[in-house]
Amino acid sequence: MMQFEGVFHFFLIFFIFHLVFGSTTLKQRDEELKALLQWKLSLQNNSQALLPSWKLLPLPNTNLTNPCNWEGITCNNALIVNHIILTDIGLIGTLDDFDFSSFPNLLTLDLHGNRLFGTVPPSIGKLHELTKLNLSNNGLEGSIPKEVGKLLKLTSLSFSQNRLSGSIPTTIRNLRSLSALNLGRNHLSGSIPSELGELASLVDLQVHLNNLTGSIPTSLGDLSGLKVLSLYGNQFSGELPKEINKLTNLTHFFLSNNTISGSLPQTLCHGALLQCFCASNNNFTGSVPKGLKNCTSLTRLRLDRNRFHGNISEDFGVYPNLDYIDLSYNDFYGEVSPNWAKCRLLTSLKISNNKIHGEIPTKLGESSLLHVLDLSSNNLSGQIPKEFGNLKSLINLTLSSNKLNGYMPQELGALPDLSYIDLANNNLSGPIPKQIADLSKLFYLNLRSNTLGESIPIELGNLANLQLLLDLSDNTFSGAIPTRLANLVKLEVLNLSHNQLSGSIPTSFVHMKSLRLVDFSSNDLEGPIPESKAFEEASAEAFENNKELCGNHTSLKSCPIQEKDKKKGAISSLLLIVIPSFGALFLALCLGIKFLSVFKGEGRTKKAKVSGDLFSVWSYDKKLVYEGIREATEGFDDKYCIGVGSHGSVYKAKLSTGQVVAVKKLHSKHVNTNLEEQRVSEREITLMTKIRHRNIVKLYGFCFHAGRSLLVYEYLERGNLAKILRCDELAKELSWMRRINIVKGVANALNYMHQDCVPPIIHRDISSNNILLDGNYDAHVSDFGTARLMNLDSSTWTVTAGTYGYIAPDLAYTMKVTEKCDVYSFGVVTFETIMGHHPGELIYALSTTSSTMYSEPSDVEPLELRDMMDKRLPAPTAEEAEEILTMAKLALACINANPQFRPTMKTVAQDLSTPRRAILESFCSITLGRLVNLDDEQLPVQEGNNLSDSQ
């Protein structure tokens, strides 16, 4: 009997326990369910649609809903929510209605990469079981709540890439299990709390890119397990505490861009694990730590822009893993050590602006992976080693401002990827080796201020990609200027001043359409200057101290009239007498006919005015249209002018009907005066007026009257994209989402013109000046009718047109217009929209690289996408970042130098409408090189606690 009672009591207790426990579990499930649905309803409507599975669907045979199957929700065996992971899906809303108290068993809350705004609620401290909290890459503001210090089980905490301000709460000291803390890329101020030194488990500490001040606390030296310490981009001052010596496990240490002074710890890299050490742009002094000399684990070292001193040949050792080193802008002395050649993986060696002397070691010619060698602004002497001809990966060779002598080695002409040569301000002599002309990728050549002589090699005209600079000034070149230099159609700056050149400037230079700056001063030149913009707008000093130059320039005399021109003048004088006599008779006859026609047309004119639409008479009375526009602009008065371009001026005209239009009046020199071609143009423009697309400015028509050509478009109130990007206040209104939509709109417009119009329409002048914005910031492509009215061969369309800086390079030398010319211009505009200014320097940088240079790891300073983006805007949200990555990748493809490798606008428009999901790495650290090599489905995104965020 006793045994039976014992069993009975056991089952009774078991029953009561499960009754109570089961009831508690059901209650908690119900609270979690309500809390999740309540938060969903608080999100913006379009965000709620991103969570379609979050709805009440009863389980079979019950009245209960199980959230464990909802997107982003994971439960334990008791069906209690323990993980909420909703990353990079574009949720828009706040955390104000998130009931944290309903999730007492939550282990993970990861909402990084959304568009959450508002503050972080103090109630977040109620998640007592939480081990991982990641709210990075959102738009959260306010301060970090001190209640975070109640999350005692946290191992990983990331608030990076938000807009959080205020100080770092000292309550974080309570998180004794924390191994990773990332507060980077916010607006935090104050100093680093010394209490952080109590986090003994910390492995990764990142507080970079904030407004933190003060000195680095000595307590950080107590974090013996620390591997990553990222402090760059703040306002830290004072000296680095000697306690940092105790951080023997450091692998990545970033101090750049602060105002830290004093010397570096001598035992740096004592643990022999340090891989990346960056201390550039500080006020460090003293010698290089002895620990760095033997730090064979180093892959990247930056000490540039400080005041370090010491013997450079003794202070650095051999680094078998070193990829990149920059020691520029310091006070190092001594000679360049041949040991650098033993760093077999080295791709970038920069030691410019120091006090090193001696000869360049020939051993450097064995650095087969070297891409960048910059030894400029030192006291180096001797000759440039011919062994440099073995540097087959070399892209950038900068040895300027030294005391190098001897000849330029002809072996440099054998370097297939060499794109940038700067040997200016040396004592080089002899001729320029003809082999230099074999450098098909050469983009920049500066040989200024040497004693190079003889004649300028005609072979330099073969450097088809020479674009940024050709500077041969201040040498002893003699003889004539080679006419073949006119083949350098991409060249922007040409300086041949201070030589002994004779003869005339070749008239063929008129074809060098890309030239912006020229200087031919201090030579022995004579004759006319070429009739092109670069010469006519050059400074007065550009032609001084020559023999007898003449031409269309304010500082020069007009060229003497030739004998045949005098004969032409006599004939012209005779015609001036004869023609008016016949003209007067003809004019009288015309006036009589016109007088009669006025009465016949009077009724028709009145009818048109009554109709209320000036354009109703477009088809039969161009004069009436012209006079209406002329009246509305008071004779094209400047006060109505809203833009001036290379082909004409644009006026805002409010017609008598109340309709506001934009009128482009072509400059007279661009007006086609051939009557037959005018009729052809009119038919083509009439077809263009039938174009209907939401991203193309409506073209009402054109009017050719009294020797004037007008194009009449719809008026868009916000003006052009270029104007907005130039103004800081207006640019700030152009948010990332608006910019994304602008790029999509332009792509859709060009796709329509190329694919859906018959025949296809090639715009030929896509630029930010020709992209207009309406009141909603929607993009409208304009000015697509101008080329049809210009004095060009409209049947072949093979004359170079367009806006400088947007013209495809192939157009300049093939003179063949295709849709791929528009594609290139679109790529330029896309980068301009991302960067906030014209991407000229970027295009130059990309042009100086090779395909190998794009690859990771980078061989030069990486072109990081984040560094290119317009700094006037806040960081993009995850959804915006995904779109921007897609835009940048497509823009890179669009500006490919080879038109065959550019995508079609159809492909571009389709890819922009369906951006691929980013899965690989931090958006913050993605370089253009990495981006261009990614497959579409591998675009990277921001991770809240990613090591690459600090690199």
Long-range contacts (C-beta under 8 A, 24 or more apart in sequence): 25-78, 25-79, 25-80, 26-64, 28-80, 28-102, 28-104, 28-105, 29-64, 29-67, 29-79, 29-80, 31-99, 31-102, 32-67, 32-80, 32-81, 32-102, 32-103, 33-65, 33-67, 34-99, 34-102, 35-98, 35-99, 35-102, 35-103, 36-67, 36-70, 36-73, 36-81, 38-97, 38-99, 39-93, 39-97, 39-98, 39-99, 41-97, 42-93, 42-94, 42-96, 42-97, 42-98, 43-91, 43-92, 43-93, 44-92, 44-93, 46-92, 47-90, 47-91, 47-92, 47-93, 47-115, 50-89, 50-90, 50-91, 51-86, 51-91, 74-108, 76-105, 80-105, 81-105, 81-106, 82-106, 82-107, 82-108, 82-129, 83-107, 83-108, 84-108, 84-109, 84-110, 84-111, 85-110, 86-110, 86-111, 86-114, 87-111, 87-112, 87-113, 87-114, 87-134, 87-878, 88-112, 88-113, 88-114, 88-878, 88-879, 88-882, 88-917, 88-918, 88-941, 89-113, 89-114, 89-878, 89-879, 90-114, 90-115, 90-877, 90-878, 90-879, 91-115, 91-116, 92-116, 92-117, 93-117, 94-118, 94-119, 95-119, 95-120, 95-121, 95-124, 95-140, 96-121, 99-123, 100-124, 100-125, 100-126, 100-127, 101-126, 103-127, 104-128, 104-129, 105-129, 106-130, 107-131, 107-132, 108-132, 109-133, 109-134, 109-135, 110-134, 110-944, 111-135, 111-138, 112-136, 112-137, 112-138, 112-158, 112-878, 112-942, 112-943, 112-944, 113-137, 113-138, 113-877, 113-878, 113-881, 113-941, 113-942, 113-944, 114-138, 114-877, 114-878, 114-879, 115-139, 115-877, 115-878, 115-879, 115-880, 116-140, 117-141, 118-142, 119-143, 119-145, 120-144, 120-145, 120-148, 120-159, 120-164, 121-145, 122-146, 122-147, 123-147, 124-148, 124-151, 125-149, 125-150, 125-151, 126-150, 127-151, 128-152, 128-153, 129-153, 130-154, 131-155, 131-156, 131-177, 132-156, 133-157, 133-158, 134-158, 134-944, 134-945, 135-159, 135-162, 135-944, 136-160, 136-161, 136-162, 136-182, 136-942, 136-943, 136-944, 136-945, 137-161, 137-162, 137-875, 137-877, 137-878, 137-881, 137-923, 137-942, 137-944, 138-162, 138-877, 138-878, 139-163, 139-874, 139-877, 140-164, 141-165, 142-166, 143-167, 143-169, 144-168, 144-169, 144-183, 144-188, 145-169, 146-170, 146-171, 147-171, 148-172, 148-175, 149-173, 149-174, 149-175, 150-174, 151-175, 152-176, 152-177, 153-177, 154-178, 155-179, 155-180, 155-201, 156-180, 156-945, 157-181, 157-182, 158-182, 158-183, 158-944, 158-945, 159-183, 159-186, 160-184, 160-185, 160-186, 160-206, 160-944, 160-945, 160-949, 161-185, 161-186, 161-875, 161-924, 161-942, 161-944, 162-186, 163-187, 163-874, 164-188, 165-189, 166-190, 167-191, 167-193, 168-192, 168-193, 168-196, 168-207, 169-193, 170-195, 172-196, 172-199, 173-198, 173-199, 175-199, 176-200, 176-201, 177-201, 178-202, 179-203, 179-204, 180-204, 180-945, 181-205, 181-206, 182-206, 182-944, 182-945, 182-949, 183-207, 183-210, 184-208, 184-209, 184-210, 184-230, 184-949, 184-950, 185-209, 185-210, 185-875, 185-924, 185-949, 186-210, 187-211, 188-212, 189-213, 190-214, 191-215, 191-217, 192-216, 192-217, 192-220, 193-217, 194-218, 194-219, 195-219, 196-220, 196-223, 197-221, 197-222, 197-223, 198-222, 199-223, 200-224, 200-225, 201-225, 202-226, 203-227, 203-228, 204-228, 204-945, 204-947, 205-229, 205-230, 206-230, 206-945, 206-949, 206-950, 207-231, 207-234, 208-232, 208-233, 208-234, 208-254, 208-950, 209-233, 209-234, 210-234, 211-235, 212-236, 213-237, 214-238, 215-239, 215-241, 216-240, 216-241, 216-244, 216-260, 217-241, 218-243, 219-243, 220-244, 220-247, 221-245, 221-246, 221-247, 222-246, 223-247, 224-248, 224-249, 225-249, 226-250, 227-251, 227-252, 227-273, 228-252, 228-947, 228-950, 229-253, 229-254, 230-254, 230-949, 230-950, 231-255, 231-258, 232-256, 232-257, 232-258, 232-278, 232-950, 233-257, 233-258, 234-258, 235-259, 236-260, 237-261, 238-262, 239-263, 240-264, 240-265, 244-268, 245-270, 247-271, 248-273, 249-273, 250-274, 251-275, 251-276, 251-297, 252-276, 252-947, 252-950, 252-951, 253-277, 253-278, 254-278, 254-950, 254-951, 255-279, 255-282, 256-280, 256-281, 256-282, 256-302, 257-281, 257-282, 258-282, 259-283, 260-284, 261-285, 262-286, 263-287, 263-289, 264-288, 264-289, 264-292, 265-289, 265-291, 266-290, 266-291, 267-291, 268-292, 268-295, 269-294, 269-295, 269-297, 269-298, 272-296, 272-297, 273-297, 274-298, 275-299, 275-300, 275-321, 276-300, 276-301, 276-951, 277-301, 277-302, 278-302, 279-303, 279-306, 280-304, 280-305, 280-306, 280-326, 281-305, 281-306, 282-306, 283-307, 284-308, 285-309, 287-315, 288-315, 288-316, 292-316, 293-317, 295-319, 296-320, 296-321, 297-321, 298-322, 299-323, 299-324, 299-345, 299-857, 300-324, 300-325, 301-325, 301-326, 302-326, 303-327, 303-330, 304-328, 304-329, 304-330, 304-350, 305-329, 305-330, 306-330, 307-331, 308-332, 309-333, 310-334, 312-336, 312-337, 312-351, 312-354, 312-356, 313-337, 318-342, 318-343, 319-343, 319-346, 320-344, 320-345, 321-345, 322-346, 323-347, 323-348, 323-857, 323-859, 324-348, 324-857, 324-858, 324-859, 325-349, 325-350, 326-350, 327-351, 327-354, 328-352, 328-353, 328-354, 328-374, 329-353, 329-354, 330-354, 331-355, 332-356, 333-357, 334-358, 335-359, 335-361, 336-360, 336-361, 336-364, 336-375, 336-380, 337-361, 338-362, 338-363, 338-364, 340-364, 340-367, 341-365, 341-366, 341-367, 343-367, 344-368, 344-369, 345-369, 346-370, 347-371, 347-372, 347-393, 347-857, 347-858, 347-859, 347-860, 348-372, 348-859, 348-860, 348-861, 349-373, 349-374, 349-375, 350-374, 351-375, 351-378, 352-376, 352-377, 352-378, 352-398, 353-377, 353-378, 354-378, 355-379, 356-380, 357-381, 358-382, 359-383, 360-384, 360-385, 360-399, 360-404, 361-385, 362-387, 363-387, 364-388, 364-391, 365-389, 365-390, 365-391, 366-390, 367-391, 368-392, 368-393, 369-393, 369-859, 370-394, 371-395, 371-396, 371-417, 371-852, 371-853, 371-859, 371-860, 372-396, 372-859, 372-860, 373-397, 373-398, 373-399, 374-398, 375-399, 375-402, 376-400, 376-401, 376-402, 376-422, 377-401, 377-402, 378-402, 379-403, 380-404, 381-405, 382-406, 383-407, 383-409, 384-408, 384-409, 384-412, 384-423, 384-428, 385-409, 386-410, 386-411, 387-411, 388-412, 388-415, 389-414, 389-415, 391-415, 392-416, 392-417, 393-417, 393-852, 393-859, 394-418, 395-419, 395-420, 395-848, 395-849, 395-850, 395-853, 395-859, 395-860, 396-420, 396-848, 396-860, 397-421, 397-422, 397-423, 398-422, 399-423, 399-426, 400-424, 400-425, 400-426, 400-446, 401-425, 401-426, 402-426, 403-427, 404-428, 405-429, 406-430, 407-431, 407-433, 408-432, 408-433, 408-436, 408-447, 408-452, 409-433, 410-434, 410-435, 410-436, 411-435, 412-436, 412-439, 413-437, 413-438, 413-439, 414-438, 415-439, 416-440, 416-441, 417-441, 417-850, 417-852, 417-853, 418-442, 419-443, 419-444, 419-465, 419-847, 419-848, 419-849, 419-850, 420-444, 420-848, 421-445, 421-446, 421-447, 422-446, 423-447, 423-450, 424-448, 424-449, 424-450, 424-471, 425-449, 425-450, 426-450, 427-451, 428-452, 429-453, 430-454, 431-455, 431-457, 432-456, 432-457, 432-460, 432-472, 434-459, 436-460, 436-463, 437-461, 437-462, 437-463, 438-462, 439-463, 440-464, 440-465, 441-465, 441-848, 441-850, 442-466, 443-467, 443-468, 443-844, 443-847, 443-848, 444-468, 444-469, 444-848, 445-469, 445-470, 445-471, 446-471, 447-471, 447-472, 447-475, 448-472, 448-473, 448-474, 448-475, 448-495, 449-473, 449-474, 449-475, 450-474, 450-475, 451-475, 451-476, 452-476, 452-477, 453-477, 453-478, 454-478, 454-479, 455-479, 455-480, 455-482, 456-481, 456-482, 456-485, 456-496, 456-501, 457-482, 458-482, 458-484, 459-484, 460-484, 460-485, 460-488, 461-485, 461-486, 461-487, 461-488, 462-487, 463-488, 464-488, 464-489, 464-490, 464-813, 465-490, 465-847, 465-897, 466-490, 466-491, 467-491, 467-492, 467-514, 467-844, 467-847, 468-492, 468-493, 468-844, 469-493, 469-495, 470-494, 470-495, 471-495, 472-496, 472-499, 473-497, 473-498, 473-499, 473-519, 474-498, 474-499, 475-499, 476-500, 477-501, 478-502, 479-503, 481-505, 481-506, 481-525, 482-506, 483-508, 485-509, 486-511, 486-512, 488-512, 489-513, 489-514, 489-812, 489-813, 490-514, 490-809, 490-812, 490-813, 491-515, 492-516, 492-517, 493-517, 493-518, 494-518, 494-519, 495-519, 496-520, 496-523, 497-521, 497-522, 497-523, 497-542, 498-522, 498-523, 499-523, 500-524, 501-525, 502-526, 502-547, 503-527, 504-528, 505-529, 505-530, 505-535, 505-549, 506-530, 509-535, 513-800, 513-812, 514-804, 514-812, 516-804, 518-542, 520-546, 520-549, 521-545, 521-546, 522-546, 525-549, 527-559, 528-559, 529-553, 529-556, 609-656, 612-657, 613-657, 613-659, 614-655, 614-656, 614-657, 614-659, 615-700, 615-701, 615-712, 618-700, 618-701, 618-703, 622-703, 622-704, 622-705, 623-705, 625-701, 625-703, 625-705, 625-712, 626-703, 626-705, 626-706, 626-708, 626-710, 628-655, 628-656, 629-653, 629-655, 629-661, 629-663, 629-703, 629-710, 629-712, 631-656, 632-656, 633-663, 636-665, 642-719, 643-719, 643-720, 643-769, 645-769, 645-783, 645-803, 646-803, 647-786, 647-790, 648-786, 652-715, 660-715, 661-700, 661-712, 661-713, 661-714, 661-715, 662-697, 662-712, 662-713, 662-714, 662-715, 662-716, 662-782, 663-710, 663-711, 663-712, 663-713, 664-710, 664-711, 664-712, 664-713, 664-783, 664-786, 665-708, 665-709, 665-710, 666-708, 666-709, 666-710, 666-711, 666-786, 666-789, 666-790, 668-707, 668-708, 669-791, 670-709, 670-789, 670-790, 670-791, 671-704, 671-707, 671-708, 671-709, 671-789, 671-790, 671-791, 672-709, 672-789, 672-790, 672-791, 672-792, 673-707, 673-791, 677-794, 678-704, 680-794, 681-788, 681-789, 681-794, 684-788, 684-794, 685-711, 685-785, 685-788, 685-789, 688-761, 688-784, 688-785, 688-788, 691-753, 691-757, 691-761, 693-748, 693-749, 693-752, 694-745, 694-748, 694-778, 695-745, 695-746, 695-748, 695-749, 695-752, 695-778, 695-779, 695-780, 695-781, 696-749, 696-752, 696-753, 696-780, 696-781, 696-782, 696-784, 697-772, 697-780, 697-781, 697-782, 697-783, 699-784, 699-785, 702-785, 702-789, 704-789, 709-789, 711-785, 711-786, 711-789, 713-782, 716-772, 716-773, 716-774, 716-780, 716-782, 717-774, 717-775, 718-772, 718-773, 718-774, 718-775, 718-777, 719-772, 719-773, 720-768, 720-769, 720-770, 720-771, 720-772, 720-773, 720-782, 721-768, 721-769, 721-771, 721-772, 721-773, 721-779, 721-829, 721-832, 721-833, 722-767, 722-768, 722-769, 722-771, 724-773, 725-768, 725-832, 725-833, 725-836, 725-837, 728-872, 731-836, 731-870, 731-872, 731-873, 732-872, 732-873, 734-777, 734-873, 735-873, 736-873, 736-876, 736-877, 736-880, 736-883, 736-884, 737-880, 738-777, 739-833, 739-834, 740-880, 740-883, 740-884, 740-887, 741-777, 741-778, 741-779, 742-771, 742-773, 742-777, 742-778, 742-779, 742-833, 743-779, 743-829, 743-830, 743-833, 743-887, 743-912, 744-909, 744-912, 744-913, 745-778, 745-779, 745-780, 746-771, 746-779, 746-781, 746-826, 746-829, 747-826, 747-905, 747-908, 747-909, 747-912, 748-909, 749-779, 749-780, 749-781, 750-781, 750-822, 750-823, 750-826, 750-905, 750-908, 750-909, 751-905, 751-906, 751-908, 751-909, 753-781, 753-784, 753-822, 754-819, 754-822, 754-904, 754-905, 754-906, 755-904, 755-905, 755-906, 760-819, 762-797, 762-817, 762-818, 762-819, 762-821, 762-822, 763-822, 763-825, 764-797, 764-801, 764-802, 764-817, 764-821, 764-822, 765-801, 765-802, 765-803, 765-806, 765-825, 766-802, 766-806, 766-822, 766-825, 766-826, 766-829, 767-802, 767-803, 767-805, 767-806, 767-825, 767-828, 767-829, 768-829, 768-832, 768-833, 768-838, 769-803, 770-803, 771-829, 805-838, 805-840, 808-899, 809-897, 810-897, 810-898, 810-899, 818-899, 819-904, 819-905, 820-899, 820-900, 820-902, 821-899, 822-905, 823-894, 823-899, 823-902, 823-903, 823-904, 823-905, 823-908, 824-894, 824-895, 824-899, 824-902, 826-891, 826-894, 826-905, 826-908, 827-890, 827-891, 827-892, 827-893, 827-894, 827-895, 827-902, 828-891, 828-894, 828-895, 830-887, 830-888, 830-890, 830-891, 830-894, 831-868, 831-888, 831-891, 831-895, 833-887, 834-868, 834-869, 834-870, 834-884, 834-887, 834-888, 834-891, 835-868, 835-869, 835-870, 836-869, 836-870, 836-871, 836-872, 836-873, 837-870, 839-868, 842-868, 843-895, 846-892, 846-895, 846-928, 847-897, 849-929, 853-929, 854-928, 854-929, 854-930, 854-932, 854-933, 855-929, 855-933, 856-927, 856-929, 856-930, 856-933, 858-927, 858-929, 862-927, 862-929, 863-927, 863-928, 863-929, 864-924, 864-925, 864-926, 864-927, 864-928, 865-923, 865-926, 865-927, 865-928, 865-931, 866-923, 866-924, 866-925, 866-926, 868-928, 878-923, 878-941, 878-942, 881-918, 881-923, 881-941, 881-942, 882-915, 882-917, 882-918, 882-939, 882-941, 883-912, 883-915, 885-915, 885-918, 885-923, 885-926, 885-931, 885-939, 885-940, 885-941, 886-911, 886-912, 886-915, 886-916, 886-939, 887-912, 888-928, 888-931, 889-931, 889-932, 889-934, 889-936, 889-939, 892-928, 892-931, 892-932, 893-932, 911-936, 915-939, 921-946, 921-948, 922-946, 922-948, 922-949, 924-948, 924-949, 925-949, 925-951
